[in-house]
């Protein structure tokens, strides 16, 4: 979800490989925690990461640093 702006629950379910009900429970928890925002269009639910949340900001920074370290390690192995 960090790489995309918005995803519907069916696409999230497909990508993570969980059942629809398990995915819905996780998304509900993340939404109540303030990490996700949800839009509804009748039965369609669209989720996006709330990039203004401080926890999300910290997580994105951590992942960026992790990827940078992983890339530098990979570069060292192949050079």
Secondary structure in CASP SS format (residue, H / E / C, confidence):
PFRMAT SS
TARGET T0000
AUTHOR 0000-0000-0000
METHOD secondary structure of the structure
MODEL  1
X C 1.00
X C 1.00
X C 1.00
X C 1.00
X C 1.00
X C 1.00
X E 1.00
X E 1.00
X H 1.00
X H 1.00
X H 1.00
X H 1.00
X H 1.00
X H 1.00
X H 1.00
X H 1.00
X C 1.00
X C 1.00
X C 1.00
X H 1.00
X H 1.00
X H 1.00
X H 1.00
X H 1.00
X H 1.00
X H 1.00
X H 1.00
X H 1.00
X H 1.00
X H 1.00
X H 1.00
X H 1.00
X C 1.00
X C 1.00
X C 1.00
X E 1.00
X E 1.00
X E 1.00
X E 1.00
X E 1.00
X E 1.00
X C 1.00
X C 1.00
X E 1.00
X E 1.00
X E 1.00
X E 1.00
X E 1.00
X E 1.00
X C 1.00
X C 1.00
X C 1.00
X C 1.00
X H 1.00
X H 1.00
X H 1.00
X H 1.00
X H 1.00
X H 1.00
X H 1.00
X H 1.00
X H 1.00
X H 1.00
X H 1.00
X H 1.00
X H 1.00
X H 1.00
X H 1.00
X H 1.00
X H 1.00
X H 1.00
X H 1.00
X H 1.00
X H 1.00
X H 1.00
X H 1.00
X H 1.00
X H 1.00
X C 1.00
END
